[in-house]
Amino acid sequence: MANDTMLQQMRAKPGFIAALDQSGGSTPGALRQYGIPESEYSGDAEMFRLMHEMRVRIVSAPAFTGAKVIGAILFEQTMDGQAHGKPVPAFLWEERGVVPFLKVDKGLEAEADGVRLMKPMPGLDALLERALKAGIFGTKMRSVIEHASPTGIAAIAKQQFEVGEQIGARGLVPILEPEVSIKAPDKAQAETLLRDELLKGLDALPASRNVMIKLTIPDTPDFYKPLIDHPRVVRVVALSGGYTRSDACQRLAANHGMIASFSRALINDLTRQMSDAQFDAALAASIDEIYKASVEKV
């Protein structure tokens, strides 16, 4: 079952969640941003080895601790890897005070009815069992809303809650992530439809069930306050969604009770070619900026 100390940290501790869960499709882009072009490696095994080295460098940096980074979302192969002689989830929690999460989705279906549902996850139960044994606290799974389709958004919410129930029943806390694309021409309307569907799903949950929700920063500040205040919600976190870090932080700071769970916006100033001192300083500056937007509201 969910570790009570971890649960309390996720409920109440000031800070944000680092999203270090780029998977197969997004890994080449993340490595390019880090200064490793595709010409420097061959095949998935080498690609993921380089990605793992980058992630270990991030989580080992002096600023990457539970003082400001209260959680981290991992890719499956990162969960299975080592950091300084320890399994990564154990290293994060025992050495850094950071709660470990696991990305469990297998990518997105093609767009239909204005949304992209998650692909089937036939091996989910086995993955959840491995996650529990590894000391993982919760999970994350992403689907995407491209247009304000009432039926499409209802299907997104239904799928998120159904898979979330499968995860919650195993004693893990699911992060539901129905992302509204920042390019959606009717983004504000989509957010209204999504909020209503999520509230219906939350109201139907038993009192014993806890979830977290990861959302695109809304066009209207504090629009998701009803979700933040819902008794079944541990925390509502924000994805950067393609916004620059500066823009994402400015938008986030206007949303009370919402904290960051950024990926690219956290690490896009980091390169392999930096000295350790340069790398650590750049990551510390990024962490400070995102932490401030998560805890100091306007």
Sequence and secondary structure as in RCSB ss.txt:
>XXXX:A:sequence
MANDTMLQQMRAKPGFIAALDQSGGSTPGALRQYGIPESEYSGDAEMFRLMHEMRVRIVSAPAFTGAKVIGAILF
EQTMDGQAHGKPVPAFLWEERGVVPFLKVDKGLEAEADGVRLMKPMPGLDALLERALKAGIFGTKMRSVIEHASP
TGIAAIAKQQFEVGEQIGARGLVPILEPEVSIKAPDKAQAETLLRDELLKGLDALPASRNVMIKLTIPDTPDFYK
PLIDHPRVVRVVALSGGYTRSDACQRLAANHGMIASFSRALINDLTRQMSDAQFDAALAASIDEIYKASVEKV
>XXXX:A:secstr
   HHHHHHHHH S EEEEE   TTTHHHHHHHHT  GGG  HHHHHHHHHHHHHHHHHHSTT STTTEEEEEE 
HHHHTSEETTEEHHHIIIIII  EEEEE    B   BTTEE B   TTHHHHHHHHHHHT  EEEEEEEE S  H
HHHHHHHHHHHHHHHHHHTTT EEEEEEEE TT TTHHHHHHHHHHHHHHHHHTS TT  EEEEEE  SSTTTTH
HHHT TTEEEEEEE TT  HHHHHHHHTTSTTEEEEESHHHHTT  TTS HHHHHHHHHHHHHHHHHHHHS  
